[in-house]
Amino acid sequence: METPYIKKLRQQYAASIKKAIAKENAKLNNLYKEFSLSVFNEAQNNSDLDNILKSNPKINESFQKLLLAFNDSNLSQDTKTNTKEDK
């Protein structure tokens, strides 16, 4: 059971909580992207790792999704950077 005081605090800080959650999600997404890029770079130089990634369909599919997300975000960041520089 929520007291009126707790309910008021929850409403008062709802926006801050949403911002904090979004910030943490962005950090996690960035970590996933960095990890997938590191694995991709290592797989380019390590044939054993490359074979492992390609031999397991689930790993390969997940890895490809991570790379796609990374590439999409890099394209959008490049577009934002170019727009700022053009001004």
N, C-alpha and C positions, 0 to 999 in steps of 0.2 A: 504494500500500500504506500502510495506516494503522498507525502505531506504537501501542503500548498507551497511551502518554502522551497522544497526540492523541485517541484513543478516549475516554479518561477525561475529558479536557477537554470534548469534545463532549457527553458525557453530563451532566457537571457543569453546563454552561451551557445545556442544552437549554431549560429553562423560561424563562430570561432571553431567549434568542433568540426563542422563540415570542411572548413579551410585546412585544419590540421590533418584530417583524414585524406583530403586531396593531396596535400603536400607529402604525406607518407606514401601514398600510392604512387606519386610521381617518382619518389626516391626508389621504390621497389622496381618500378618499370625501368628506370635508368640502370639499376643493378642487373636486371635481366638482360637488358640490351648489351651492357658491357661484357657480361658473362658470355652471351652468345657470340659476340664479336671476337672475344678472346679464344673461345673454342674453335670458331671458324678459322681464325688466323693460325692457330696451332695445327688444325687439321690440314691446312695447306702445306705445312712443313713435315707433318707426321703421317705417313701412310697408314700406320696401324690404327691411329685414332680416326682417320678418315674412313677406313673400312668398317670400324665399329659403328660409326654414325650412320653409314649407309646400309649396313647389314640388318639393323633393327628398324623395322618400318615405323614403330611408334616414336622412337628417338629421332629418326630422320624427319618425320612429319612435324614433330614439336620443334625441332631445331630450325626447320625451314620457316615455320610460322614466326619464330623469334627473329630470324634474319629479315623476314619481310617487314615485321613491325619496326625493326631497327632502320631499315632502308627507307620506309615511309616517313619515319620521324626525322631522319636526316634530310630528306628532301624538303619537308615542311620547314625545318630549321634553316636550311640554305635559302629557301624562298624568303623567309622573314629577314634573314641577314641581308640579302640583296635588296630588299625593299627599303630597309633602314639606310643602307649605304647609298641608294639611289637618291634619297631625299636630300 
